Amino acid sequence: MAALVRGVSDKMLIQRLKKLEADGIVTRKDYQEAPLRADDTLTPLGHSLADALAPLCNWGSDNMADVARIFAERQQWQASGAN
């Protein structure tokens, strides 16, 4: 599954999912078999969080070029030694 999320190891993903489970955002069904297999699903609280975050995700997608430009400018500014 971590292959679907860039830059995240399986170990890190599992740790995060377990924290989300402890927070009531996801439920986790561990099949206790080898190779390891588990299913994670959103709880009603998780669905409400996803609904709340959707506009923010849409904003990010709509403004990705501007945000990338701003980050590049910031990186250049920091590299020049300005604080």
Backbone atoms as SQL, in Angstrom:
CREATE TABLE atoms (id INTEGER PRIMARY KEY, chain TEXT, resi INTEGER, resn TEXT, atom TEXT, x REAL, y REAL, z REAL);
INSERT INTO atoms VALUES
  (1, 'A', 1, 'MET', 'N', 0.813, -1.193, 0.000),
  (2, 'A', 1, 'MET', 'CA', 0.000, 0.000, 0.000),
  (3, 'A', 1, 'MET', 'C', 0.853, 1.252, 0.000),
  (4, 'A', 2, 'ALA', 'N', 1.983, 1.228, 0.696),
  (5, 'A', 2, 'ALA', 'CA', 2.834, 2.411, 0.760),
  (6, 'A', 2, 'ALA', 'C', 3.290, 2.838, -0.622),
  (7, 'A', 3, 'ALA', 'N', 3.298, 1.905, -1.577),
  (8, 'A', 3, 'ALA', 'CA', 3.686, 2.257, -2.939),
  (9, 'A', 3, 'ALA', 'C', 2.727, 3.284, -3.534),
  (10, 'A', 4, 'LEU', 'N', 1.496, 3.317, -3.053),
  (11, 'A', 4, 'LEU', 'CA', 0.523, 4.281, -3.545),
  (12, 'A', 4, 'LEU', 'C', 0.706, 5.663, -2.926),
  (13, 'A', 5, 'VAL', 'N', 1.469, 5.719, -1.840),
  (14, 'A', 5, 'VAL', 'CA', 1.741, 6.984, -1.155),
  (15, 'A', 5, 'VAL', 'C', 3.239, 7.221, -1.257),
  (16, 'A', 6, 'ARG', 'N', 3.640, 8.183, -2.086),
  (17, 'A', 6, 'ARG', 'CA', 5.060, 8.425, -2.329),
  (18, 'A', 6, 'ARG', 'C', 5.798, 8.832, -1.064),
  (19, 'A', 7, 'GLY', 'N', 7.004, 8.258, -0.892),
  (20, 'A', 7, 'GLY', 'CA', 7.882, 8.669, 0.193),
  (21, 'A', 7, 'GLY', 'C', 7.514, 8.124, 1.556),
  (22, 'A', 8, 'VAL', 'N', 6.637, 7.135, 1.624),
  (23, 'A', 8, 'VAL', 'CA', 6.208, 6.576, 2.903),
  (24, 'A', 8, 'VAL', 'C', 6.525, 5.084, 2.923),
  (25, 'A', 9, 'SER', 'N', 7.265, 4.657, 3.942),
  (26, 'A', 9, 'SER', 'CA', 7.561, 3.230, 4.071),
  (27, 'A', 9, 'SER', 'C', 6.339, 2.498, 4.627),
  (28, 'A', 10, 'ASP', 'N', 6.302, 1.194, 4.420),
  (29, 'A', 10, 'ASP', 'CA', 5.212, 0.390, 4.976),
  (30, 'A', 10, 'ASP', 'C', 5.145, 0.557, 6.494),
  (31, 'A', 11, 'LYS', 'N', 6.305, 0.554, 7.139),
  (32, 'A', 11, 'LYS', 'CA', 6.354, 0.684, 8.598),
  (33, 'A', 11, 'LYS', 'C', 5.734, 2.003, 9.049),
  (34, 'A', 12, 'MET', 'N', 6.105, 3.099, 8.389),
  (35, 'A', 12, 'MET', 'CA', 5.577, 4.415, 8.758),
  (36, 'A', 12, 'MET', 'C', 4.075, 4.487, 8.523),
  (37, 'A', 13, 'LEU', 'N', 3.633, 3.937, 7.398),
  (38, 'A', 13, 'LEU', 'CA', 2.207, 3.953, 7.080),
  (39, 'A', 13, 'LEU', 'C', 1.416, 3.183, 8.134),
  (40, 'A', 14, 'ILE', 'N', 1.894, 2.013, 8.508),
  (41, 'A', 14, 'ILE', 'CA', 1.208, 1.202, 9.520),
  (42, 'A', 14, 'ILE', 'C', 1.153, 1.939, 10.852),
  (43, 'A', 15, 'GLN', 'N', 2.252, 2.596, 11.234),
  (44, 'A', 15, 'GLN', 'CA', 2.263, 3.360, 12.484),
  (45, 'A', 15, 'GLN', 'C', 1.214, 4.460, 12.453),
  (46, 'A', 16, 'ARG', 'N', 1.137, 5.196, 11.344),
  (47, 'A', 16, 'ARG', 'CA', 0.154, 6.282, 11.226),
  (48, 'A', 16, 'ARG', 'C', -1.266, 5.749, 11.258),
  (49, 'A', 17, 'LEU', 'N', -1.499, 4.646, 10.548),
  (50, 'A', 17, 'LEU', 'CA', -2.844, 4.071, 10.534),
  (51, 'A', 17, 'LEU', 'C', -3.259, 3.599, 11.929),
  (52, 'A', 18, 'LYS', 'N', -2.328, 3.053, 12.691),
  (53, 'A', 18, 'LYS', 'CA', -2.647, 2.634, 14.054),
  (54, 'A', 18, 'LYS', 'C', -2.975, 3.833, 14.935),
  (55, 'A', 19, 'LYS', 'N', -2.289, 4.953, 14.719),
  (56, 'A', 19, 'LYS', 'CA', -2.619, 6.169, 15.478),
  (57, 'A', 19, 'LYS', 'C', -3.999, 6.689, 15.083),
  (58, 'A', 20, 'LEU', 'N', -4.300, 6.652, 13.781),
  (59, 'A', 20, 'LEU', 'CA', -5.627, 7.078, 13.335),
  (60, 'A', 20, 'LEU', 'C', -6.708, 6.169, 13.894),
  (61, 'A', 21, 'GLU', 'N', -6.392, 4.892, 14.028),
  (62, 'A', 21, 'GLU', 'CA', -7.341, 3.960, 14.646),
  (63, 'A', 21, 'GLU', 'C', -7.560, 4.337, 16.111),
  (64, 'A', 22, 'ALA', 'N', -6.472, 4.618, 16.828),
  (65, 'A', 22, 'ALA', 'CA', -6.585, 4.995, 18.241),
  (66, 'A', 22, 'ALA', 'C', -7.379, 6.287, 18.405),
  (67, 'A', 23, 'ASP', 'N', -7.324, 7.162, 17.405),
  (68, 'A', 23, 'ASP', 'CA', -8.055, 8.432, 17.446),
  (69, 'A', 23, 'ASP', 'C', -9.485, 8.313, 16.942),
  (70, 'A', 24, 'GLY', 'N', -9.880, 7.116, 16.500),
  (71, 'A', 24, 'GLY', 'CA', -11.257, 6.913, 16.046),
  (72, 'A', 24, 'GLY', 'C', -11.523, 7.371, 14.635),
  (73, 'A', 25, 'ILE', 'N', -10.465, 7.563, 13.839),
  (74, 'A', 25, 'ILE', 'CA', -10.635, 8.026, 12.461),
  (75, 'A', 25, 'ILE', 'C', -10.789, 6.846, 11.502),
  (76, 'A', 26, 'VAL', 'N', -10.082, 5.753, 11.775),
  (77, 'A', 26, 'VAL', 'CA', -10.201, 4.545, 10.950),
  (78, 'A', 26, 'VAL', 'C', -10.453, 3.336, 11.839),
  (79, 'A', 27, 'THR', 'N', -11.024, 2.308, 11.230),
  (80, 'A', 27, 'THR', 'CA', -11.094, 1.001, 11.888),
  (81, 'A', 27, 'THR', 'C', -10.159, 0.092, 11.113),
  (82, 'A', 28, 'ARG', 'N', -9.550, -0.828, 11.821),
  (83, 'A', 28, 'ARG', 'CA', -8.551, -1.707, 11.222),
  (84, 'A', 28, 'ARG', 'C', -8.936, -3.153, 11.484),
  (85, 'A', 29, 'LYS', 'N', -9.018, -3.942, 10.419),
  (86, 'A', 29, 'LYS', 'CA', -9.256, -5.373, 10.553),
  (87, 'A', 29, 'LYS', 'C', -7.963, -6.075, 10.172),
  (88, 'A', 30, 'ASP', 'N', -7.338, -6.708, 11.157),
  (89, 'A', 30, 'ASP', 'CA', -6.093, -7.446, 10.953),
  (90, 'A', 30, 'ASP', 'C', -6.452, -8.916, 10.778),
  (91, 'A', 31, 'TYR', 'N', -6.079, -9.498, 9.665),
  (92, 'A', 31, 'TYR', 'CA', -6.455, -10.872, 9.357),
  (93, 'A', 31, 'TYR', 'C', -5.543, -11.908, 10.015),
  (94, 'A', 32, 'GLN', 'N', -4.488, -11.472, 10.688),
  (95, 'A', 32, 'GLN', 'CA', -3.593, -12.381, 11.415),
  (96, 'A', 32, 'GLN', 'C', -3.129, -13.540, 10.537),
  (97, 'A', 33, 'GLU', 'N', -2.644, -13.201, 9.347),
  (98, 'A', 33, 'GLU', 'CA', -2.145, -14.233, 8.453),
  (99, 'A', 33, 'GLU', 'C', -0.843, -13.771, 7.818),
  (100, 'A', 34, 'ALA', 'N', -0.136, -14.721, 7.246),
  (101, 'A', 34, 'ALA', 'CA', 1.105, -14.400, 6.550),
  (102, 'A', 34, 'ALA', 'C', 0.893, -14.637, 5.062),
  (103, 'A', 35, 'PRO', 'N', 1.286, -13.732, 4.210),
  (104, 'A', 35, 'PRO', 'CA', 1.871, -12.443, 4.568),
  (105, 'A', 35, 'PRO', 'C', 0.854, -11.560, 5.269),
  (106, 'A', 36, 'LEU', 'N', 1.364, -10.575, 6.007),
  (107, 'A', 36, 'LEU', 'CA', 0.492, -9.695, 6.783),
  (108, 'A', 36, 'LEU', 'C', -0.533, -9.030, 5.878),
  (109, 'A', 37, 'ARG', 'N', -1.759, -8.980, 6.379),
  (110, 'A', 37, 'ARG', 'CA', -2.835, -8.349, 5.617),
  (111, 'A', 37, 'ARG', 'C', -3.796, -7.695, 6.592),
  (112, 'A', 38, 'ALA', 'N', -4.198, -6.475, 6.278),
  (113, 'A', 38, 'ALA', 'CA', -5.174, -5.756, 7.095),
  (114, 'A', 38, 'ALA', 'C', -5.973, -4.833, 6.177),
  (115, 'A', 39, 'ASP', 'N', -7.198, -4.551, 6.577),
  (116, 'A', 39, 'ASP', 'CA', -8.038, -3.590, 5.865),
  (117, 'A', 39, 'ASP', 'C', -8.315, -2.419, 6.802),
  (118, 'A', 40, 'ASP', 'N', -8.175, -1.214, 6.266),
  (119, 'A', 40, 'ASP', 'CA', -8.467, 0.000, 7.035),
  (120, 'A', 40, 'ASP', 'C', -9.625, 0.717, 6.356),
  (121, 'A', 41, 'THR', 'N', -10.610, 1.139, 7.146),
  (122, 'A', 41, 'THR', 'CA', -11.746, 1.881, 6.611),
  (123, 'A', 41, 'THR', 'C', -12.019, 3.082, 7.494),
  (124, 'A', 42, 'LEU', 'N', -12.581, 4.108, 6.896),
  (125, 'A', 42, 'LEU', 'CA', -12.933, 5.303, 7.657),
  (126, 'A', 42, 'LEU', 'C', -14.143, 5.033, 8.544),
  (127, 'A', 43, 'THR', 'N', -14.096, 5.581, 9.736),
  (128, 'A', 43, 'THR', 'CA', -15.249, 5.572, 10.636),
  (129, 'A', 43, 'THR', 'C', -16.157, 6.736, 10.234),
  (130, 'A', 44, 'PRO', 'N', -17.332, 6.848, 10.829),
  (131, 'A', 44, 'PRO', 'CA', -18.147, 8.037, 10.565),
  (132, 'A', 44, 'PRO', 'C', -17.382, 9.335, 10.885),
  (133, 'A', 45, 'LEU', 'N', -16.612, 9.331, 11.958),
  (134, 'A', 45, 'LEU', 'CA', -15.798, 10.507, 12.290),
  (135, 'A', 45, 'LEU', 'C', -14.766, 10.750, 11.192),
  (136, 'A', 46, 'GLY', 'N', -14.147, 9.688, 10.688),
  (137, 'A', 46, 'GLY', 'CA', -13.187, 9.810, 9.603),
  (138, 'A', 46, 'GLY', 'C', -13.816, 10.362, 8.332),
  (139, 'A', 47, 'HIS', 'N', -15.041, 9.913, 8.029),
  (140, 'A', 47, 'HIS', 'CA', -15.743, 10.444, 6.856),
  (141, 'A', 47, 'HIS', 'C', -16.034, 11.930, 7.025),
  (142, 'A', 48, 'SER', 'N', -16.419, 12.342, 8.231),
  (143, 'A', 48, 'SER', 'CA', -16.701, 13.770, 8.438),
  (144, 'A', 48, 'SER', 'C', -15.423, 14.591, 8.316),
  (145, 'A', 49, 'LEU', 'N', -14.283, 14.038, 8.752),
  (146, 'A', 49, 'LEU', 'CA', -12.999, 14.725, 8.587),
  (147, 'A', 49, 'LEU', 'C', -12.643, 14.828, 7.108),
  (148, 'A', 50, 'ALA', 'N', -12.831, 13.751, 6.367),
  (149, 'A', 50, 'ALA', 'CA', -12.552, 13.771, 4.925),
  (150, 'A', 50, 'ALA', 'C', -13.414, 14.816, 4.220),
  (151, 'A', 51, 'ASP', 'N', -14.677, 14.912, 4.615),
  (152, 'A', 51, 'ASP', 'CA', -15.570, 15.920, 4.028),
  (153, 'A', 51, 'ASP', 'C', -15.083, 17.338, 4.343),
  (154, 'A', 52, 'ALA', 'N', -14.583, 17.533, 5.565),
  (155, 'A', 52, 'ALA', 'CA', -14.093, 18.853, 5.960),
  (156, 'A', 52, 'ALA', 'C', -12.803, 19.210, 5.226),
  (157, 'A', 53, 'LEU', 'N', -11.972, 18.225, 4.927),
  (158, 'A', 53, 'LEU', 'CA', -10.685, 18.476, 4.271),
  (159, 'A', 53, 'LEU', 'C', -10.800, 18.603, 2.755),
  (160, 'A', 54, 'ALA', 'N', -11.884, 18.127, 2.182),
  (161, 'A', 54, 'ALA', 'CA', -12.047, 18.146, 0.719),
  (162, 'A', 54, 'ALA', 'C', -11.876, 19.548, 0.133),
  (163, 'A', 55, 'PRO', 'N', -12.486, 20.597, 0.708),
  (164, 'A', 55, 'PRO', 'CA', -12.274, 21.939, 0.131),
  (165, 'A', 55, 'PRO', 'C', -10.804, 22.373, 0.173),
  (166, 'A', 56, 'LEU', 'N', -10.095, 22.014, 1.224),
  (167, 'A', 56, 'LEU', 'CA', -8.673, 22.355, 1.312),
  (168, 'A', 56, 'LEU', 'C', -7.883, 21.622, 0.226),
  (169, 'A', 57, 'CYS', 'N', -8.185, 20.354, 0.013),
  (170, 'A', 57, 'CYS', 'CA', -7.523, 19.580, -1.044),
  (171, 'A', 57, 'CYS', 'C', -7.818, 20.187, -2.412),
  (172, 'A', 58, 'ASN', 'N', -9.056, 20.592, -2.625),
  (173, 'A', 58, 'ASN', 'CA', -9.432, 21.221, -3.895),
  (174, 'A', 58, 'ASN', 'C', -8.671, 22.522, -4.101),
  (175, 'A', 59, 'TRP', 'N', -8.535, 23.312, -3.040),
  (176, 'A', 59, 'TRP', 'CA', -7.782, 24.562, -3.123),
  (177, 'A', 59, 'TRP', 'C', -6.334, 24.261, -3.511),
  (178, 'A', 60, 'GLY', 'N', -5.739, 23.256, -2.887),
  (179, 'A', 60, 'GLY', 'CA', -4.366, 22.888, -3.198),
  (180, 'A', 60, 'GLY', 'C', -4.205, 22.484, -4.654),
  (181, 'A', 61, 'SER', 'N', -5.139, 21.691, -5.152),
  (182, 'A', 61, 'SER', 'CA', -5.082, 21.269, -6.556),
  (183, 'A', 61, 'SER', 'C', -5.245, 22.463, -7.488),
  (184, 'A', 62, 'ASP', 'N', -6.187, 23.338, -7.155),
  (185, 'A', 62, 'ASP', 'CA', -6.455, 24.503, -8.002),
  (186, 'A', 62, 'ASP', 'C', -5.296, 25.490, -8.015),
  (187, 'A', 63, 'ASN', 'N', -4.497, 25.519, -6.948),
  (188, 'A', 63, 'ASN', 'CA', -3.434, 26.512, -6.812),
  (189, 'A', 63, 'ASN', 'C', -2.034, 25.909, -6.792),
  (190, 'A', 64, 'MET', 'N', -1.903, 24.683, -7.279),
  (191, 'A', 64, 'MET', 'CA', -0.639, 23.972, -7.206),
  (192, 'A', 64, 'MET', 'C', 0.501, 24.734, -7.880),
  (193, 'A', 65, 'ALA', 'N', 0.257, 25.317, -9.040),
  (194, 'A', 65, 'ALA', 'CA', 1.319, 26.037, -9.760),
  (195, 'A', 65, 'ALA', 'C', 1.799, 27.242, -8.948),
  (196, 'A', 66, 'ASP', 'N', 0.868, 27.991, -8.380),
  (197, 'A', 66, 'ASP', 'CA', 1.246, 29.159, -7.574),
  (198, 'A', 66, 'ASP', 'C', 2.017, 28.747, -6.323),
  (199, 'A', 67, 'VAL', 'N', 1.560, 27.690, -5.672),
  (200, 'A', 67, 'VAL', 'CA', 2.238, 27.221, -4.460),
  (201, 'A', 67, 'VAL', 'C', 3.649, 26.737, -4.795),
  (202, 'A', 68, 'ALA', 'N', 3.812, 26.016, -5.895),
  (203, 'A', 68, 'ALA', 'CA', 5.138, 25.544, -6.311),
  (204, 'A', 68, 'ALA', 'C', 6.055, 26.729, -6.604),
  (205, 'A', 69, 'ARG', 'N', 5.514, 27.761, -7.244),
  (206, 'A', 69, 'ARG', 'CA', 6.304, 28.961, -7.539),
  (207, 'A', 69, 'ARG', 'C', 6.736, 29.644, -6.246),
  (208, 'A', 70, 'ILE', 'N', 5.820, 29.773, -5.305),
  (209, 'A', 70, 'ILE', 'CA', 6.131, 30.414, -4.026),
  (210, 'A', 70, 'ILE', 'C', 7.202, 29.633, -3.278),
  (211, 'A', 71, 'PHE', 'N', 7.089, 28.308, -3.256),
  (212, 'A', 71, 'PHE', 'CA', 8.092, 27.480, -2.584),
  (213, 'A', 71, 'PHE', 'C', 9.450, 27.624, -3.251),
  (214, 'A', 72, 'ALA', 'N', 9.476, 27.669, -4.589),
  (215, 'A', 72, 'ALA', 'CA', 10.744, 27.839, -5.312),
  (216, 'A', 72, 'ALA', 'C', 11.363, 29.192, -4.987),
  (217, 'A', 73, 'GLU', 'N', 10.543, 30.241, -4.940),
  (218, 'A', 73, 'GLU', 'CA', 11.047, 31.569, -4.593),
  (219, 'A', 73, 'GLU', 'C', 11.589, 31.595, -3.176),
  (220, 'A', 74, 'ARG', 'N', 10.900, 30.935, -2.258),
  (221, 'A', 74, 'ARG', 'CA', 11.356, 30.876, -0.875),
  (222, 'A', 74, 'ARG', 'C', 12.695, 30.153, -0.780),
  (223, 'A', 75, 'GLN', 'N', 12.822, 29.048, -1.517),
  (224, 'A', 75, 'GLN', 'CA', 14.068, 28.287, -1.497),
  (225, 'A', 75, 'GLN', 'C', 15.227, 29.122, -2.041),
  (226, 'A', 76, 'GLN', 'N', 14.995, 29.869, -3.109),
  (227, 'A', 76, 'GLN', 'CA', 16.029, 30.747, -3.664),
  (228, 'A', 76, 'GLN', 'C', 16.405, 31.835, -2.652),
  (229, 'A', 77, 'TRP', 'N', 15.402, 32.396, -2.010),
  (230, 'A', 77, 'TRP', 'CA', 15.617, 33.450, -1.023),
  (231, 'A', 77, 'TRP', 'C', 16.448, 32.923, 0.149),
  (232, 'A', 78, 'GLN', 'N', 16.129, 31.727, 0.607),
  (233, 'A', 78, 'GLN', 'CA', 16.870, 31.114, 1.722),
  (234, 'A', 78, 'GLN', 'C', 18.288, 30.755, 1.302),
  (235, 'A', 79, 'ALA', 'N', 18.443, 30.290, 0.080),
  (236, 'A', 79, 'ALA', 'CA', 19.776, 29.925, -0.415),
  (237, 'A', 79, 'ALA', 'C', 20.674, 31.142, -0.553),
  (238, 'A', 80, 'SER', 'N', 20.072, 32.313, -0.786),
  (239, 'A', 80, 'SER', 'CA', 20.864, 33.525, -0.938),
  (240, 'A', 80, 'SER', 'C', 21.355, 34.063, 0.397),
  (241, 'A', 81, 'GLY', 'N', 20.921, 33.429, 1.493),
  (242, 'A', 81, 'GLY', 'CA', 21.367, 33.854, 2.821),
  (243, 'A', 81, 'GLY', 'C', 20.468, 34.875, 3.483),
  (244, 'A', 82, 'ALA', 'N', 19.406, 35.270, 2.849),
  (245, 'A', 82, 'ALA', 'CA', 18.464, 36.220, 3.453),
  (246, 'A', 82, 'ALA', 'C', 17.640, 35.499, 4.513),
  (247, 'A', 83, 'ASN', 'N', 17.300, 36.202, 5.543),
  (248, 'A', 83, 'ASN', 'CA', 16.463, 35.622, 6.595),
  (249, 'A', 83, 'ASN', 'C', 15.195, 36.350, 6.671);
